[in-house]
Amino acid sequence: MSLRAQVNINASGDIIIHLNGGIDFDAPPSLQKELITLIKNHPTSSITLDMHGVDFVGSSGIGQFVSVIKWVNQKHEIVKLDNVKMEFARVFKLYGLIIPFEGDLADDESEGKEEGLEVNL
């Protein structure tokens, strides 16, 4: 299972990366390479990872994925995660990604996802 990314830059210059597929051992290095290029070419743009299409997060890739997000936040301040499914948000928390929720976590379980999550590290 592979991770695919579609990069869009809106009229304001904000970068939205739509992720589809699974996050396994080979996905984070490719994502980091793409993020490095985007940061160099658009240093003032905000970056949002839209995880609506992510249907699998493997144990071999999650640690690397979290490391990539932390690295990007060191270089680019804040990366925003949107459309994170609840089961993935729980795993991210286990790996040290602190994701503030806008509402109570239990209230949102029925929908199965949380929108507009901002990663602060």
C-alpha positions as CSV (number, residue, x, y, z in Angstrom):
1,M,0.0,0.0,0.0
2,S,1.5,3.3,-1.0
3,L,0.9,6.9,-0.1
4,R,0.0,9.3,-2.8
5,A,0.0,13.1,-2.5
6,Q,-1.7,15.8,-4.5
7,V,-0.3,19.3,-3.9
8,N,-2.5,22.3,-4.4
9,I,-1.6,25.9,-3.8
10,N,-4.6,28.2,-3.4
11,A,-4.9,31.9,-4.4
12,S,-3.6,33.0,-1.0
13,G,-0.5,30.9,-1.5
14,D,-1.4,28.3,1.2
15,I,-0.3,24.8,0.4
16,I,-2.7,21.9,0.8
17,I,-1.4,18.4,0.4
18,H,-4.2,15.8,-0.1
19,L,-2.9,12.4,1.1
20,N,-4.4,9.1,-0.2
21,G,-3.5,5.6,0.6
22,G,-1.4,4.2,3.5
23,I,1.4,5.5,5.6
24,D,3.9,2.6,5.8
25,F,7.7,2.4,6.0
26,D,8.5,3.9,2.6
27,A,6.0,6.9,2.7
28,P,7.6,9.3,5.2
29,P,11.0,9.8,3.4
30,S,9.1,10.7,0.1
31,L,6.8,13.1,2.0
32,Q,9.7,14.7,3.7
33,K,11.5,15.3,0.4
34,E,8.3,16.9,-1.0
35,L,7.9,19.1,2.0
36,I,11.5,20.3,1.8
37,T,11.0,21.4,-1.8
38,L,7.7,23.1,-0.9
39,I,9.2,25.0,2.1
40,K,12.2,26.1,-0.1
41,N,9.9,27.3,-2.9
42,H,7.2,28.8,-0.6
43,P,8.8,29.8,2.7
44,T,5.9,32.0,3.9
45,S,3.0,29.6,2.9
46,S,1.1,27.7,5.5
47,I,1.1,23.9,5.0
48,T,-2.0,21.7,5.5
49,L,-1.9,17.9,5.2
50,D,-5.4,16.7,4.4
51,M,-5.6,13.1,5.6
52,H,-9.1,12.4,4.5
53,G,-7.9,9.7,2.0
54,V,-5.5,8.0,4.4
55,D,-6.9,4.6,5.1
56,F,-4.0,2.8,6.7
57,V,-1.2,3.8,9.2
58,G,1.3,1.0,9.7
59,S,3.5,0.6,12.7
60,S,6.6,0.7,10.5
61,G,5.7,4.1,9.1
62,I,4.0,6.0,12.0
63,G,7.2,6.8,13.9
64,Q,8.8,8.1,10.7
65,F,5.7,10.1,9.8
66,V,5.7,11.7,13.3
67,S,9.4,12.5,12.9
68,V,8.8,14.2,9.6
69,I,6.0,16.4,11.0
70,K,8.2,17.4,14.0
71,W,11.1,18.2,11.6
72,V,8.8,20.3,9.4
73,N,7.5,22.2,12.4
74,Q,11.1,23.0,13.4
75,K,11.7,24.4,10.0
76,H,8.3,25.9,9.2
77,E,6.6,26.5,12.5
78,I,3.3,24.7,12.2
79,V,1.9,22.1,9.9
80,K,-1.9,21.7,10.1
81,L,-3.5,18.3,9.8
82,D,-7.1,18.2,8.5
83,N,-9.6,15.3,8.3
84,V,-7.7,13.1,10.7
85,K,-9.6,9.9,11.5
86,M,-10.0,9.4,15.2
87,E,-8.1,6.1,15.2
88,F,-5.1,7.8,13.6
89,A,-5.3,10.8,16.0
90,R,-5.0,8.4,18.9
91,V,-1.9,6.7,17.4
92,F,-0.3,10.1,16.7
93,K,-0.8,11.0,20.4
94,L,0.9,7.8,21.5
95,Y,3.9,8.7,19.4
96,G,4.1,12.2,20.9
97,L,2.3,14.4,18.5
98,I,0.2,16.7,20.6
99,I,-3.0,17.5,18.7
100,P,-5.3,20.0,20.4
101,F,-9.0,19.1,19.7
102,E,-11.5,21.8,19.4
103,G,-14.1,19.7,21.2
104,D,-14.2,16.8,23.6
105,L,-12.7,13.7,21.9
106,A,-15.6,11.5,23.0
107,D,-18.1,13.8,21.4
108,D,-16.5,13.4,18.0
109,E,-16.2,9.6,18.0
110,S,-19.5,9.1,16.3
111,E,-18.3,10.9,13.2
112,G,-14.9,9.0,13.2
113,K,-12.8,12.0,12.3
114,E,-11.7,15.4,13.6
115,E,-11.3,18.3,11.2
116,G,-9.0,21.3,11.5
117,L,-6.4,19.7,13.8
118,E,-3.3,21.8,14.3
119,V,-0.1,20.1,15.3
120,N,1.9,22.0,17.9
121,L,5.2,20.6,18.9
